[in-house]
Amino acid sequence: MYPSQLKYSTEHTWLKIEADDIGMIGITHYYQEQLRNIVFIELPKVGAVVCRDGVFGIIESSKATSDLYGPVSGTVVEINKLLESKPGLINSDPYGKGWMFVIELSNTDELDFLLSADEYIDLIR
């Protein structure tokens, strides 16, 4: 449920390192489960700068509207355009087709602030 190769933030986002300074970001299974039926997502645009612990977007479900917070700082290099028409992919596949965007990290030292899968599981218990 919480892949060990990912890093997790206390704000329920995950980061998958794909190259030295490139990572993919999404929200965790736990968070999508709390939100339930996701009906809309507003993501940053390609070229936008995201800051660690800064708001990068909004997610809306049948239950609530919430801000999304960056796990690391960097520049958005790709977004998952499929989520514009199918935001429910976040519910059905949060670690696969429900990814949100790819970021070029500006400070890899920030990775030290992220949690392992086991640490994240301890956090949500």
C-alpha positions, 0 to 999 in steps of 0.5 A: 500500500506504501511502496518502499521505493518512494519518499513521503511527506507529512502532508501526504504527498509522495516522491519517486526519484527518477533521476539524480534531480528529477522526481514524480509527485502524487498523493498517498493512498491514505490521503486519497482514501480520506478525501474519497471521491476526487472530482477535480484537481488543480495542478501547477503549470509546466515551468512553475516553481514549487516550494517544499511545504508550499501550496502547489495546487488544490484537490476537490472531492465530494467530501472537501476541498484541500490545498496540496503541499510540495514535498520538495522544491523545484520546477515543474517539467511535466504534468499528468494531463489525464487528471484534467478529465479523469481526476478519479485516477488518483483514487483508483491508482494513486502511485501509478496513473494517478501521479500528478507532476514531474519536478526538477529538484532545486535542492536535493538536500530536502530529500532528508526531510522526507519519510520512508514508507515505514516512517509514513505508516507510523505517522498515519497510525 
